[in-house]
Amino acid sequence: MTPPEVHLVAAARPNLPKLAALWHALAGRPGMCLPVLVHTGQHADPAMFGDHLADLGLPLPDVSLGVAAGGGHAALTGRTMMALAELWTARRPTVVVVAGDVDGTLAAALSARKLAIPVAHLEAGLRCGDLDMPEEINRRAVDAISTALWAPDEGTAARLVAEGHPPETVRAVGNAMIDSLLRALPAARARPLPAGLAAGGYGVVTLHRPANVDDRAALSALLEAVARAARRTGLVWPLHPRTARRLSEFGLAVPEGVMVLPPLGYRDFLGLMAHARLVATDSGGVQEEAWALDLPCLTLRPSTERPVTLEAGTNRLVTPAGLEGAVAAVLAGDWPRARPIPLWDGRAGARMADHLSEMLDAPGPGTGPRRGGETGTMTA
């Protein structure tokens, strides 16, 4: 008997470490289902997508739709929806798994549910409260229509239930990013650092959020803040393509004394962080990885959808004006060690696979698997 197909939809680079955790868990359960990796194309070049597959132990996508970014959020979402609807009309999966909060994630969830295909949202329930942030809109919309909501911690699962999501659809599974980090960390630590860097002697900068880089004044303020921070310690900045484009458009430049790198592969970037003294970022995933590495994280945003990292001690929200002082505090040792976060233990993939197995074994009338699994906001 042919196992049911479960389509794992990857649109952009941040999706890959999350989906990799589930992919490896399913690979260890042959016969349960056939995992099919679908790449929409939102990130398509090797630096932003292809090079990460091997680092994460993932195969080449089974399906590549080639829907490249461009034309704005609505255009990308619409083109991706049409391409996925065509795919799933011809090759219908039993369940679709979407990850995170990029435009391709929203497009996949909408396309699947309009075809009455169950959707599992990996990393459900994250909220920063800023509805001007495109990712916040996406994550709320995806949660609203998903069949299964896989939350990274018990507090997030409880929030989903408080928002009105049926308890039987919610499952606290842990953080899939941590699964992938722990799997790759030994090889990442062994990677050589770029010439001129010494372990413990530098900080890492990453900036790419539209609110930070799409406005000239905001980006200028951040560049000034980075320049001041660089007087305290060496800084290295792997430059996101979006940020590089904005720097060129605005006639701005990375401050002198800051080492600029191209986008890095997963293991190279993880190795860079593993040997760093601190990280200044606006990335959600980096906030989580910093916790796992017990690395002081200075988040250059007014809010975060990952407040559990603030509670764990490794992460603080800082303004551009406060960046230099925060760097000085880290260098002076005024930073707590990371406190444990329950379920961030490298077993999120196994918990998701357990819940998926329940879904596959519990068909609903006329639509494949029924909603959810067991009752309650449960940890498998």
C-alpha positions in Angstrom: 0.0 0.0 0.0 1.4 3.4 -1.0 2.0 5.6 2.1 0.1 8.9 2.2 2.0 11.9 0.9 2.7 14.7 3.3 3.9 17.9 1.6 6.4 20.1 3.5 6.3 23.5 2.0 9.5 25.6 2.0 9.4 29.1 0.6 12.3 30.9 2.2 15.6 30.1 4.0 14.1 30.5 7.5 11.6 27.6 6.7 14.4 25.1 6.2 15.8 24.5 9.7 12.2 24.1 11.0 11.1 21.6 8.3 14.4 19.7 8.6 13.5 18.7 12.1 10.3 17.1 10.9 11.9 15.7 7.8 14.5 13.7 9.8 11.9 12.5 12.2 9.8 11.2 9.4 12.8 9.6 7.7 13.3 7.5 10.8 9.7 6.1 10.5 9.7 4.5 7.0 6.2 3.6 5.8 4.4 6.1 8.0 4.1 8.6 5.1 6.0 9.9 2.1 7.4 13.3 2.9 7.5 15.5 -0.2 9.6 18.7 0.0 7.9 21.5 -2.1 10.0 24.6 -2.8 7.8 27.6 -3.8 10.8 29.8 -4.9 10.5 32.8 -2.6 14.2 32.4 -1.9 15.8 30.6 -4.8 19.5 31.4 -5.2 22.2 29.1 -3.7 23.2 31.6 -0.9 19.7 32.0 0.4 18.3 28.5 -0.2 20.2 25.8 -2.1 23.4 25.7 -0.1 21.4 25.2 3.1 19.9 21.9 2.0 23.0 19.9 2.3 24.0 21.6 5.6 20.7 20.5 7.0 20.8 17.0 5.6 17.8 17.7 3.3 17.4 16.3 -0.2 16.8 18.5 -3.3 13.1 19.5 -3.4 10.8 17.0 -5.0 8.8 19.9 -6.5 10.3 23.3 -7.4 7.6 25.8 -8.4 9.9 28.7 -9.3 7.7 31.4 -8.0 10.3 34.1 -7.4 9.9 37.1 -5.1 9.0 40.4 -6.6 6.0 42.6 -7.2 5.0 43.1 -3.5 3.4 40.9 -0.9 0.1 40.5 -2.6 1.6 39.6 -6.0 3.9 37.0 -4.5 1.2 35.5 -2.4 -1.2 35.3 -5.3 1.3 33.7 -7.7 2.3 31.2 -5.1 -1.4 30.3 -4.4 -2.1 29.6 -8.0 1.0 27.5 -8.5 0.3 25.4 -5.4 -3.4 25.0 -6.3 -2.4 23.6 -9.7 0.1 21.2 -8.0 -2.3 20.0 -5.4 -5.2 19.5 -7.9 -2.9 17.2 -9.9 -1.1 15.6 -6.9 -3.2 15.8 -3.8 -1.4 15.4 -0.5 -3.0 14.0 2.6 -1.6 16.8 4.8 0.3 20.0 4.1 2.9 21.2 6.6 3.8 24.9 6.5 6.4 26.6 8.6 6.9 30.1 10.0 5.4 33.3 8.7 6.7 34.3 5.3 4.4 35.0 2.3 4.8 31.6 0.9 3.6 30.1 4.2 0.4 32.0 4.0 -0.1 31.2 0.3 0.3 27.5 1.0 -2.1 27.4 3.9 -4.7 29.3 1.9 -4.3 27.1 -1.2 -4.5 23.9 0.8 -7.5 24.8 2.9 -9.5 26.0 -0.1 -8.9 22.5 -1.5 -10.0 21.0 1.8 -6.5 19.7 2.5 -5.6 19.6 6.2 -2.8 22.0 7.2 -0.3 21.7 10.1 1.4 25.0 11.1 4.9 24.4 12.4 5.8 27.3 14.8 2.2 28.3 15.4 1.1 30.9 18.0 4.0 33.4 17.8 2.8 37.0 18.4 4.7 40.3 18.6 1.5 42.5 18.6 2.7 44.7 15.7 0.1 44.4 12.9 2.2 46.7 10.7 4.7 43.8 10.4 3.9 41.6 7.4 5.0 38.4 9.2 2.6 39.2 12.1 -0.3 39.3 9.7 0.8 36.1 8.0 1.3 34.1 11.2 -2.2 35.1 12.6 -3.9 34.3 9.3 -2.2 30.9 9.0 -3.1 30.0 12.5 -6.7 31.0 11.9 -7.2 28.3 9.2 -4.8 25.6 10.2 -6.0 22.1 11.1 -3.1 21.4 13.6 -1.2 24.1 15.5 2.3 23.1 16.5 3.4 25.6 19.2 7.1 25.9 20.3 6.3 26.0 24.0 3.4 25.5 26.5 2.8 29.2 27.0 2.4 29.8 23.3 0.0 26.8 23.1 -2.0 28.2 26.0 -2.2 31.6 24.1 -3.6 29.9 21.1 -6.4 28.3 23.2 -7.1 31.6 24.8 -7.4 33.2 21.4 -10.3 30.7 20.7 -8.5 27.9 18.8 -10.1 24.5 19.6 -7.8 22.8 22.2 -7.8 19.6 20.3 -6.0 21.4 17.4 -3.2 22.7 19.5 0.0 20.8 20.5 3.1 22.1 22.3 5.9 20.3 20.5 9.0 22.3 21.2 11.3 24.3 19.0 12.2 22.7 15.7 15.0 25.2 15.2 16.8 23.8 18.2 16.6 20.2 16.7 18.4 21.4 13.6 20.9 23.4 15.6 21.9 20.5 17.9 22.2 18.2 14.9 24.5 20.6 13.0 26.5 22.2 15.9 29.5 19.8 16.0 30.2 20.3 12.3 29.5 24.0 12.6 32.0 24.5 15.4 34.6 22.8 13.3 34.2 25.2 10.4 37.1 27.7 10.1 36.3 31.3 10.9 36.8 34.0 8.2 40.3 35.4 8.1 40.9 38.0 10.7 38.4 36.7 13.3 39.3 35.0 16.6 36.9 33.1 18.7 35.3 35.3 21.4 36.7 38.4 19.8 33.8 39.7 17.8 30.1 40.3 17.6 27.7 39.3 14.8 25.2 41.7 13.2 22.2 40.7 11.1 19.5 43.1 9.9 16.8 42.5 7.3 13.4 43.4 8.6 11.5 45.9 6.4 10.9 48.2 9.3 14.6 48.4 9.9 16.0 48.5 6.4 13.3 49.8 4.0 13.3 53.2 5.5 16.3 55.4 4.9 16.1 57.2 8.2 15.7 54.0 10.2 18.6 52.3 8.4 20.8 55.3 8.8 20.2 55.3 12.6 21.1 51.6 12.7 24.3 52.2 10.8 25.3 54.9 13.2 24.5 52.6 16.1 26.6 49.8 14.6 29.5 52.3 14.1 29.4 53.2 17.8 29.2 49.6 18.8 32.1 48.7 16.6 34.3 51.0 18.8 33.7 48.6 21.6 34.4 45.3 19.8 35.0 43.9 16.4 31.8 43.3 14.4 31.1 41.0 11.4 28.0 41.5 9.3 26.7 38.8 6.9 24.7 41.1 4.6 21.2 40.0 3.7 20.4 40.6 0.0 17.5 42.9 0.9 19.7 45.0 3.1 22.4 45.2 0.5 19.9 46.5 -2.1 18.6 49.1 0.3 22.2 50.3 1.1 22.8 50.8 -2.6 19.4 52.5 -3.2 19.9 54.9 -0.3 23.6 55.6 -1.0 24.6 54.3 2.4 27.5 52.1 3.4 28.3 49.7 6.3 30.6 51.6 8.7 34.3 51.3 8.4 35.8 48.7 10.7 32.8 46.3 10.3 33.7 43.1 8.4 31.1 42.5 5.7 30.4 39.0 4.6 28.0 37.6 1.9 25.1 35.5 3.0 26.4 32.3 4.7 25.4 28.7 4.6 23.6 27.3 7.6 26.7 25.6 9.2 29.0 28.6 8.4 26.6 31.0 10.0 26.0 28.7 13.0 29.8 28.4 13.5 30.2 32.1 13.3 27.6 32.6 16.0 29.0 29.7 18.1 32.3 31.5 18.4 31.0 35.0 18.8 30.8 37.2 22.0 27.3 38.6 21.1 24.8 39.0 18.3 22.8 42.1 17.4 19.9 41.2 15.2 16.3 41.7 14.1 15.9 38.0 13.2 13.5 35.8 15.1 15.4 32.6 14.4 18.7 34.1 15.6 17.0 35.0 18.9 16.3 31.3 19.4 19.7 30.1 18.2 21.4 32.6 20.5 19.5 31.0 23.5 20.8 27.5 22.5 24.3 28.8 22.2 24.1 30.8 25.5 25.0 33.9 23.4 23.9 37.4 24.5 21.4 38.6 21.9 20.6 42.3 21.4 17.4 42.4 19.4 17.0 45.7 17.5 13.2 45.7 17.5 10.5 47.2 19.7 8.9 43.9 20.3 9.5 40.2 19.7 7.2 37.2 18.9 9.6 35.1 21.0 9.2 36.5 24.5 10.3 33.2 26.0 13.9 34.1 25.0 13.6 37.4 27.0 12.4 35.4 30.0 15.3 32.9 29.6 17.8 35.8 30.0 19.8 35.6 26.8 17.8 38.1 24.8 17.0 41.9 25.4 15.2 44.4 23.2 17.4 47.4 22.5 17.0 50.6 20.5 19.6 51.9 18.1 20.5 54.5 20.8 21.0 51.8 23.4 23.0 49.4 21.3 26.5 50.6 22.4 25.5 50.5 26.0 24.2 47.0 25.7 27.4 45.9 24.0 29.4 47.4 26.8 27.3 45.5 29.3 28.0 42.2 27.6 31.7 42.9 27.4 31.7 43.7 31.1 30.0 40.4 31.9 26.7 42.0 32.9 24.6 39.3 31.3 22.9 36.3 32.7 23.5 32.7 31.6 20.7 31.1 29.6 17.9 29.6 31.7 16.2 26.4 30.5 13.2 26.5 28.2 11.0 23.4 28.5 10.6 21.4 25.3 13.6 23.1 23.6 15.4 19.8 23.8 16.0 18.6 20.3 12.8 16.4 20.2 10.4 18.7 18.5 10.6 16.7 15.2 9.7 13.5 17.1 6.7 15.2 18.7 5.4 16.6 15.4 5.8 13.2 13.8 3.8 11.6 16.7 1.0 14.1 16.2 1.1 13.7 12.4 0.8 9.9 12.9 -2.4 10.5 14.9 -3.7 12.7 12.2 -3.0 10.1 9.5 -4.7 7.4 11.5 -7.8 9.4 12.2 -9.7 10.1 9.0 -12.5 12.6 8.9 -15.6 12.4 6.7 -14.7 13.1 3.1 -11.6 15.3 3.9 -8.9 12.9 4.9 -7.6 13.2 8.5 -9.8 14.7 11.0 -8.9 17.9 12.9 -6.2 17.8 15.6 -5.3 14.7 17.6 -5.9 14.2 21.3 -7.8 16.6 23.4 -6.0 19.5 25.1 -2.8 21.5 24.7 -0.6 18.5 25.0 3.1 17.7 24.8 3.6 14.4 23.0 
